[in-house]
Amino acid sequence: MQAFSGYRSQRSQLLKMGLDIREYKPDPVNRAQLMSRANPPAVPPVFALHAKSMVVDGRIAYIGTFNFDPRSENLNTEVGAIIHHPSLAQRLQAIMEADMRPENSWGAADKPDQYVPLTKRGQVRLWQLLPLKPML
């Protein structure tokens, strides 16, 4: 929640820069497909982002947990792999595009906080008030 509070503080600025930010829904339509890749638990989990992925020029894939922020660089044990493999990069891009469909994610410009319970919004706002910016 601390890391999300840092992102939430920067979200409007990122949107003003022209970024199209997609936030994964906690109950995406493609949940069953995602869970079929693993040993599904008895109770379906609420989905949250952790892995970071990027495709550059349709040829290079980045997959990892590194957040490109001071906390990941200095405090956490984060990793990432840069893979020069066009077919893998294109497959990753197709997966990412499926994840960004409206049934699986919403646009950050559409005020997604409205879907979050008031108690959770309050917790994030509390974290935003703390002097954590250098770590986030």
N, C-alpha and C positions, 0 to 999 in steps of 0.2 A: 504494500500500500504506500510505503514511503516513496518508492521509485515512481509510482503512478502519480503521486502528488506533485513531484517535480515535472513530469510530463504535462500534467493538467495545468500547471502554472505557465507553461510555454505553448500550449496548444493553440491559443488564439493568435499568437505571434507567428507560429508556423503556418497557420491558415492564411494570414495576411500576406505571407511570402508567396502564396500561390500553391502550396502543397495540397494534394488530394490525400487526406489521411483517412484510412479505413480502420475501424475498430471492430474486432471480432465479437460477434454476439455471444452471450453466455450459453445460449441454447440454439446453435446453428442448425439449419436444415440438414447439412451434410455430416451431422454428428455420427450417425450410424456407419457411414462410410469410413470416417476417421477411426472409429472405435473398432471396426472390423480388422484393421491393420495390426491391432495389439490384442492382448488377452483382455476382453472387456470385463469391467467390474460389474457386480450385481446391481449397484446403483450408479446410473450415469453421472459423471462429474460435471460441474460447472466449468466451462472452458475459459481459459485465461491465456494470454500470450506469454510466451517466454522465449522461444526460439526466434532468432532474427535471421531473415533471409533476404538476399538481394541478387538480382541478375543484372549484369552489365553487358550491354551490346548483344544480348542473346547468346553470348559465348562463355561468359565467366559467371560462376555461381559462388555466392558467399552463404555459408550456413554456419550458425553459431549461436552463442548466448551473449556475446559481447554487445554492450549497449552504446558504444561510442560516446561515453561520458566519463567524467573523472572517477566516479565510484567504481565503474567496471575496470578502469585502467589502474587504479591505485589500491582499492580495497578488496574487491571480489576476485575470485579465481574464475575468470571468464575465458572462453576459448572461441575460436572461429576458424573455419577452413575456407580458403580461397581455392576454387577448383576450376581449372581451365579445361572445360569439356563441354562443347556446344550442345550435344544432345541432352546431357544432364541439366544444363542451364535452361534449355527450352522446356524440359519436363517440369523443372522447378517453377518456371514462369507460368506454365499452365495450371499448376496446383495453386499458386498464389492468386491467379486470376479467378479460379473457382472460389477460393476463400473470400474474395472481395465482392462476390455477387451479393445483391441486396438481401437475399434470404439468409446469408451467412454473416454479413457485417453491415454496419451502418457508417455513414460518413460523419466524420468529426464535426463538419460544418453544420450538421443537422441537429446539434445540441443533444448528443447521446446521454448526457447526465440525467435527462428526464426519465430514462428507463431504469435508473439505479435507485434502490431504496434510500429514503431520506437519511436513515442512520448511517449508511455507508458513505453518502455524500458528506455528511457532517464529519465523519472520521477523516476523510481525505482533506477537507478544508482545515481541520485542526493540524494535520501534518504540514499543510501549506504555510501555516503561520509560524512554524518552528524554523529556526535558522539552519536549515539543512542544505541550502542551495549549493554550497561548495562540495558537498558529498554526492549530490544528485546530478 
